[in-house]
Amino acid sequence: MKNPRVCLLKTDGINCDEELKFAFELAKADPKIVHINELRQKKDHLKNYQILALPGGFSYGDDVASGKILAIELSSYLADQINDFVNQRQGLVLGICNGFQVLVKTGLLPSGRLGKMKATLTDNDCRHFVCRPINLTVEKKHRCLFLKNFTSPVTFYVAHGEGKFVAPRKELEEIEKNNLVVFRYADLNPNGSLHNIAGITDLSGRILGLMPHPERSILKTQSVNWRRNTRIKPEGLELFKQMVNYARQQ
């Protein structure tokens, strides 16, 4: 059985693509960094992949707002490819940090459809960039199809200045009612996200976005206590393994 192909979307300002590529390689996938212009010019196509991954970074310098310009670009120029990938081919989508911001601002999260934004990610309450390890809980009844066996709690790293998840009360109620929350901040909320939301999925369970960086927790030596605790497991790697294994079975 062939390893699932992963499209790692690249554009100006994205700077976590190589780390994300390495994570998918360790998870036995076949990742390729694809510049957005290759998709726009039809030199490549999302139909060639089973997973679409949006890495972290500062796409287009976070001009206007974090992830906004890339979100507009995807919605304007690649809507047909994305709709076909998500709705017809039932591909999997992962957005990390800036990638999460992009997915929310396209409307793909939480609704699963390109269109009107129902939530956003805005400035941290502390008004500065936060970079540190953070503890997360994994919701027991979340809808994400490829993380059904992902255990809680986990520790990932956050690195963002606009990570506060906000939405109108009605939308938050729908998110909670439909079990779209996958990750919550545990003992510390680094940005003030409502309901301690760190990551969500859509109604189909095939799109996942989160602010923390699982690709920075794929080796034991990436843990701050790796010399003292020999039983440390690379918790981020398990996320990628489960996603890749699910894609392989489809």
C-alpha positions in Angstrom: 0.0 0.0 0.0 1.4 3.4 -1.0 2.2 6.0 1.5 -0.4 8.9 1.4 0.8 11.9 -0.5 0.8 15.2 1.5 0.6 18.7 -0.1 2.5 21.1 2.2 1.3 24.5 1.0 4.0 27.1 0.8 3.9 30.8 0.2 5.8 34.0 1.3 6.3 34.1 5.0 5.6 30.4 5.7 8.6 29.1 7.7 7.5 25.8 9.4 7.2 23.8 6.1 10.5 21.8 6.5 9.7 20.8 10.1 6.2 19.7 9.0 7.6 17.8 6.1 10.0 15.9 8.4 7.1 15.1 10.8 5.1 13.5 7.9 8.2 11.6 6.7 8.6 10.1 10.2 4.9 9.1 10.1 5.6 7.2 6.8 3.8 9.6 4.5 5.0 11.1 1.2 5.1 14.9 1.7 5.9 17.5 -0.9 6.3 21.2 -0.4 4.1 22.9 -3.0 4.2 26.6 -3.7 0.7 28.1 -4.0 1.6 29.4 -7.5 2.1 25.8 -8.6 -1.5 25.2 -7.8 -2.7 28.5 -9.3 -0.8 27.8 -12.5 -2.0 24.2 -12.7 1.5 22.9 -12.6 0.3 20.7 -9.7 -3.2 19.9 -8.4 -4.8 18.9 -5.1 -6.3 15.9 -6.7 -2.8 14.3 -6.6 -2.8 14.3 -2.8 -4.7 12.7 0.1 -3.7 15.3 2.7 -3.5 19.0 2.5 -1.3 20.6 5.3 -1.0 24.3 6.0 2.2 25.0 8.0 2.9 27.7 10.6 4.7 30.9 10.0 3.7 34.4 9.0 2.1 34.1 5.6 2.5 37.4 3.7 4.0 38.9 6.8 0.6 38.6 8.6 -0.4 41.8 6.7 -3.9 43.0 7.5 -4.3 40.1 10.0 -2.7 36.7 10.5 -3.6 34.3 7.7 -6.0 36.7 6.1 -4.3 37.3 2.7 -3.6 33.6 2.2 -7.2 32.8 3.1 -8.5 35.3 0.5 -6.1 33.8 -2.1 -7.4 30.3 -1.4 -11.0 31.3 -1.5 -10.6 33.4 -4.7 -8.2 31.4 -6.8 -8.3 27.8 -5.5 -11.9 27.4 -4.5 -12.7 24.8 -7.1 -9.6 22.7 -6.2 -10.3 23.0 -2.5 -14.0 22.2 -2.8 -13.3 19.2 -4.9 -10.6 18.0 -2.5 -12.8 18.4 0.6 -16.2 17.5 -0.6 -15.7 15.1 -3.5 -12.4 13.4 -2.7 -12.9 13.6 1.0 -9.3 14.6 1.6 -7.9 15.3 5.0 -6.8 18.9 6.0 -4.5 20.0 8.7 -3.7 23.6 9.7 -1.1 24.4 12.3 -0.8 27.9 13.9 -0.8 30.2 10.9 -2.4 27.4 9.0 -5.2 27.2 11.6 -5.7 31.0 11.2 -6.0 30.5 7.5 -8.6 27.7 7.8 -10.7 29.8 10.1 -10.6 32.8 7.9 -11.6 30.9 4.8 -14.6 29.5 6.6 -13.3 25.9 6.3 -13.3 25.8 10.1 -15.6 25.3 11.8 -18.2 25.0 9.0 -16.2 22.8 6.5 -17.1 25.1 3.6 -15.4 28.1 2.0 -17.5 31.2 2.7 -18.4 33.4 5.6 -16.2 33.4 8.6 -17.9 32.2 11.8 -15.0 32.7 14.1 -11.5 34.2 14.1 -8.2 34.2 15.9 -7.0 37.5 17.2 -4.4 39.1 19.4 -3.3 37.3 22.6 -4.7 38.9 25.7 -1.2 39.6 26.9 -0.6 41.6 23.7 2.7 39.9 22.9 4.2 36.9 21.2 4.1 33.7 23.3 6.6 30.8 22.8 6.6 28.0 25.3 5.5 24.4 26.0 1.8 24.2 26.9 -0.4 21.4 28.3 -3.5 20.3 26.4 -6.4 18.1 27.0 -8.0 16.1 24.2 -11.8 16.0 24.2 -13.3 12.5 24.7 -16.2 13.0 22.2 -14.5 15.1 19.5 -15.5 14.5 15.9 -12.1 14.4 14.3 -12.1 11.1 12.4 -8.3 10.5 12.3 -7.6 11.2 16.0 -10.1 8.9 17.6 -7.3 7.0 19.5 -5.4 10.1 20.5 -4.8 10.2 24.2 -4.9 13.0 26.7 -3.1 15.0 28.1 -0.3 16.1 25.7 2.3 18.8 25.7 3.0 20.8 22.6 4.7 24.1 22.0 2.9 27.3 21.1 4.5 30.2 19.2 2.0 32.9 18.2 0.9 36.5 18.8 -2.7 36.1 17.4 -3.9 32.8 18.9 -7.0 33.9 20.8 -10.0 31.9 19.4 -13.2 34.0 19.5 -16.7 33.5 18.0 -20.2 34.8 18.7 -22.0 33.1 21.5 -24.3 31.3 19.1 -21.4 29.9 17.1 -19.6 28.8 20.3 -22.7 26.9 21.4 -22.9 25.2 18.0 -19.2 24.3 18.2 -19.7 22.7 21.7 -23.0 21.1 20.8 -21.5 19.4 17.7 -18.3 18.3 19.5 -16.0 20.2 17.2 -13.5 21.1 19.9 -10.5 18.6 19.8 -7.9 20.3 22.0 -8.2 22.7 25.0 -5.6 24.5 27.0 -5.3 22.7 30.3 -3.6 24.5 33.3 -2.6 27.6 31.4 -4.4 29.5 28.6 -1.6 31.4 26.8 -3.8 33.7 24.7 -7.3 34.0 26.3 -9.1 31.8 23.9 -12.8 31.4 24.7 -13.6 28.1 26.3 -9.9 27.4 26.4 -10.1 26.3 22.7 -6.7 25.3 21.2 -7.9 23.2 18.2 -11.1 22.4 16.4 -12.4 20.2 13.6 -15.4 20.6 11.2 -18.6 18.6 11.0 -17.1 16.1 8.7 -14.2 15.4 11.1 -11.7 15.5 8.3 -10.4 19.1 8.8 -8.3 19.9 11.9 -6.8 23.2 12.9 -4.8 23.9 16.1 -2.6 26.7 17.4 0.1 24.6 19.1 2.8 23.0 17.0 2.7 19.1 17.1 5.6 19.0 14.6 7.9 20.4 17.4 7.2 17.4 19.6 8.1 14.5 17.3 11.5 13.7 18.9 12.3 12.9 22.5 15.1 15.5 22.5 12.6 18.2 21.8 11.2 17.9 25.3 12.6 20.3 27.9 13.1 17.3 30.3 14.4 14.7 27.9 17.6 14.1 29.9 15.8 13.5 33.2 12.9 11.5 31.9 13.8 8.6 29.8 10.2 7.5 29.3 9.2 10.6 27.4 7.2 9.9 24.2 7.1 12.2 21.2 3.5 13.0 21.5 3.3 15.1 18.4 4.5 12.3 16.2 1.5 10.2 17.3 -0.8 12.8 15.8 0.8 12.5 12.4 0.9 8.7 12.5 -2.8 8.5 13.2 -3.6 11.0 10.5 -1.4 9.2 7.9 -2.8 5.7 8.9 -6.3 6.9 8.5 -5.6 8.3 5.1 -3.8 5.1 4.1 -7.0 3.1 4.9 -9.3 5.2 2.9 
